[in-house]
Amino acid sequence: MEYVECDIPEVKPNEVLLRVVSVGICGTDIHAYAGRQPFFSYPRVLGHEISGQIEVIGADCKKFTVGDRVCVVPCVSCGKCPACKDGKTNCCEKVSLYGVHQDGGFTEYLTVYENNLVKIPDDVSMTEGSLVECFSIGAHGVRRAQLKKGENVIVVGAGPIGIGTAANAKASGAHVVVSDVAEARRANIENKVGLKTLNPLDSDYIEQIRQTFNGQLADVLIDATGNKGSMGNAVNYIRHGGRIVFLGLFIGELVFDDPTFHSKETTLLASRTSTPEDFERVLDLMSTGEITEDMMVNREYDFFSFGHTYKEDVVEDRELVKGVINFKGKS
C-alpha cells in the first residue's frame, strides 16, 4: 500500500467528478491486500463503499447538481445483456466494480457514472452514506427472500454483511435470530442490533431454534458466512416449505442431503451484491433510524495516514468489525 500523487481525472459527458468524503473498508479490501481475490489485477486503487460530494458534472448528466451529497453503487453494468434488460444490473454478464475491476474510492477525487449515484438525504451523514453499500447487500438478500411480516428468520453469520442482513430483516417486521460461533460478534448483535443470538456449535442448537420459534424451525435462513459447512447444513434448520438465501460464497462445490432438500420442497436462492433500489431502501431506513452507523462501525481512520499502517491497523486487526476512512476537513 502506497500513496501516489496523480492528476484530478477528466470528466466524461456521462460522468461526475466526486470529491470523496468517506469510504468503508470491506473484507474485499483486506483480501485484496493479501492477494486472495481472484478478480484483482495490480496495482489497484481499492474502495467500493463510497460517499462523496459532486464537484463537476458531465455535459450529458441531468440528475444531479454540483454540491449534491451522494453514495456510489459500485456495479458498473453493460445495460445490454439479458440480466441488465431484466433489471438485474447487479448480475450483469460484463459487470465491473469500482475498487475491484477498476480503480475505486481510496482517493481524493474519483469520476463516477451518473447512473451509479444515489443522493444522500439531508438527515443521513456522509459516514453513514459510505455504509449504504454494505447494508444494501443485506437489503438485497432480504428482498430475494421475499420476507413477510412475522416470519421466523435465522441470519447465519454476524460479520458486517450479517449485521446488515439482520437489521434489514428486523426492519421488515420479521422475527429474527442471528447465529454465529464468535461470542464477541454475538454480543455486538445483541447490544447494537437488539436481536437474540445462538451459537451453532451448541449440541442442542436445533432445539434452541425450535424454542425460539415456538416449536418450529425457521421459515427462512439467510447465510452470510461463505462457509462450506454452514451452507451445507442450512437445509437442516428450515421448516418444510422453507426458503434459503446464500449471500456468502466460497470457491468450490456445495454438498447437502438431497432427500432432506426435496422432502422440504426447499426454495434455494443466491443473492449477489445489490441494486440502486436496495440503496434507496437502506437510505430510507437510515432516515428513520432503523439502521444506524453504530450497528457496524468500530474503527475510523484518517485517509492521509491510514495507508502507512494498513497492514497492522486494518488487515491484522482481529477486533475490526467495520472500519470507515474519513477525509479530514471535508463536509
N, C-alpha and C positions, 0 to 999 in steps of 0.2 A: 504494500500500500504506500503510495507516494503522492505528494501534492505536485501538480503540474499547472503552470500558467498557460492559458490559451486565450484566443480572441473570443469575444462575445459572438455567438453564432448568428448568421444571417437568417432572416425570417422568410420562408416561402409564402406564397399567396394564401395557402390554406392552413397556415400555422400561426401561433402566437409565441412571443418571447416571454418566458416565465422567469421571474426573479424568485428563486427557491427560498422558502421560509422554514419549512420543517420537512424532515424525511424520516420515516420509520425504518428500523432495521429489521429485516426479515431473516428467517433461517436460511433462505436462499443466499443472502449476502454473506452469511457466515460460511456456508458450504462452498461457495464460490472461492472464497479466500483459501480454503483448504484444498481446492482442486477437485471437489467431489460433485460438481454439477456438469452433467453431460452436454448441456446446451451452450456452454460458455466457450468463447474464444477470447484470448487476451492480447493486449491489455483491454480492460473494460471498466468504464465508469459505472459503479453499482448504483442501486437505489431505484425501487419502483413504487414506493409508498410515499407519494409526493404531494405537498401543498405549496402554493406559491401565489404571487401577485403578478397580474399581467402588466408588462411594460410596453410591449409593441404588438400591434395587431396586423396580420397579413391583409393584403388588399381584398381577398375574397371572403374574409371572415365577417360574419354578421351577428353572431350570437352574444358576443361579449364586448366590453368596453375596457379601456385602459384603467387600471386600478382594481378591477374585479379580483376577488379572492376565490381561488379555485383549487380543486384537487384533481389528480390525474388518474384516468382509467388507463392502466399500463398496456392493455392488449391492443395492439395496432392490427386491425383486421383488413382483409383484402376487399371486402364488400361484394365479391363476385362469386364465391364458392357456394354450394348448396347450404352449408351451415349459416353463412352470413345472410343469404337471402331468406332464411328461415328465422332470422333474428337472433341466432346463436353466435354472435360475434366472438364470444369467449372461446369457442372451439373451432375457429376459422382454420381451414386447411393450411394456410400460409401465415399463421399468426406470428407476430414479432412483438416482444415485450420490451418496453423501456427498462433499462437496467439489467437485462438478461441477454437478449439477442442484439440489442443496440444500446448505446450509452444512456444512462439514467440520471438520477437526481442527486448524486453526491457531487454537486457542482453548484456554483452561484447562479448561473444562467443556463436555461435549457429551452430549446424550441420544441413545442408540442402541437400536434394536430388539433385543430379546433374541436373536432368531433370526439376527442379523447379527454375533454374537460367537463367538469361538473361544478357549478357555482356553489360556494360555501355560504350558508345563511349567516346573517349578522350575529346570531346568538350561538354560533359554533366557532371555537377558537381555531387558529391555524395548526396548533399541535394536534387537536382532535381531527382536523382535516387530513393530516398525514396518516391517521389511523383508519380512515374510512376504507381504504383498500383492504386492509387486514380484516376488519369487521365484515366487509362485503362478501368475503369468502364464505363465512358462516351464513350470511343472509341468503346467498345463492343456494347453499345446501339445504337450508330450511325451506326455501321456495321449491326446490326439487322434491323435497319430501311431501309437499302439499299438506303441511301440518294443519290440523283443525284444533280449535279451542278445546281445551280439556283433555287432549290426547296425552298418553303416557310416553315420555321420550327419554331415552338414555343417550347422552353425548359421551363418547369414549375418547379420552384424551383431554387434558386440562392445560395444554400449552396455549399460545396466542390464538391459534385457529379454533381450538376447542372452547376457549373463553368467548370468542366472538360468536361461535355457533350456539353456545348455551344462552348467551344474552339475547340473541335473536329469537331463539325458540321460546324463551321465557316471555319476551315481548309479544309473541304470537298467541299467548294465552295457554300454552301447553304446560303440562305438569312435568317438570324437567328434573332429572338427577344426572350428575356428572360422575364418571368413573375414571380413576387414574391410580397408578401404582405409587406415585410420589406423594408423600404426606404434605410437603410444602405446597405443592400445586393444589391438592385438595383443600388445604386451609385457605389458599388465595381465593378459590371459587366460593367457599362458604362465606368468607369475610367481605369480598369485593362484589360478588355477583348475587349473593344471598340464596344459594342453592344447596341442597343436600348432596353429599358425595358418598361414593362407595369405593372400596378397594377390590379390584377384580382378582387379586391374589388370595383373598379370604376363602377358606374352604366352603363356607356357606353363602357364597356370592349370589347364586341363583335364588336361594331362599330370601336373601336380603332384597333382591329385585321384586320378588313377589310381595313381600311385606310392604315395600314402598308403594306398590301399585295395587293395593287391595286384593292381593291374591293372584294377580295376573302378571304375565311377562309384558315386555314393552310393546306398544303399538308401533313405535318407530325407534330404530337405532341409527345414530349418525356417528360414524367412526372418523376421527380426526387424527389418528395415530400414525398411519402409514406403516403399521407394524403387521407383519405377515401372520403371526399367531393371533393377534387381536382380531384382525379382519376375518380370518378363517373360522373363528369361534362365534362371529356375530349372529349367525342364524340360530344359535342355541338360546339367545336371550330375547328373541321376539316371539310374540304370540302367533298362533295360526292366523294367516291372513295379514301378517305384519309386513313392514317395509324396512329396508336397509339402504342407507346412503353412505357411500365411501367418499370422503373428502381427501384423506391422506392416501398416498400411494407408495409403492416400493417397486424396485426393479426385479421382476421375476414372476413366477406363476402362483396364482392363488388357488388353494385347495380347501374345499369344505365338503361336508357329508351330504351327498345328493338326496338320499331318501328324506332326510330332515328338511332340506331345502324344498323338495317337492311336496311333502306332506303338509307343509305350512303354506303352500302356494305363495311363496315369498316373492315380493317385489324388490328387485335389486337395481339400484341406480348409482351411477357415477356422477360426481359434481366437480366441475373444472373451473377454477378462477371465478369470475363474476362479470356482470354487465352493468352499463350505466343505470339500469333500473334498480339493481341491488345497491349501488352507490346512493341513489335517491332515498331508498328505504332506510339505510343507515343514517343518513343526514337527518331524516325526519325523526328517527329515534334519538339521535343526539340532541335535537332541538327540544324534545320532550323530557330529556334526562333519563330515558330508559337505557341508553348506552352512554357510558362515561369513560373518559381518559383513565380514570383511577382504576377501572377494572383490569387494565392491561399493563400500563407503563410503570416500570420500577427503576428505570435508568434514563438520564438525559445527558446528552453530550454536546460539546461545542464544536461546530464544524471545523473551525480553524485550528483545532488542536487534536481532535479525536483520532485522526489518521496516524499520528505518531505512536499511539498506544493501542491501535486497533486489535492487535493480537491479544494483548494482556487484558484490556478492559472490555472487549466485546467477545472475541472468539473463545477465549479461555475462561470467561466469567460464568461459572456454573449456576450462579444465582440470578442470572439475567432472565427475566420473563419477556419483557419488551422494552427496547431502547428507542429513543427518538433523538435525532440530530437536529439541533436548532442553530440557526444562523443569527448570531448575536447582533443586536441593534436593528433587527428587521421587524416590521409590524405584522 
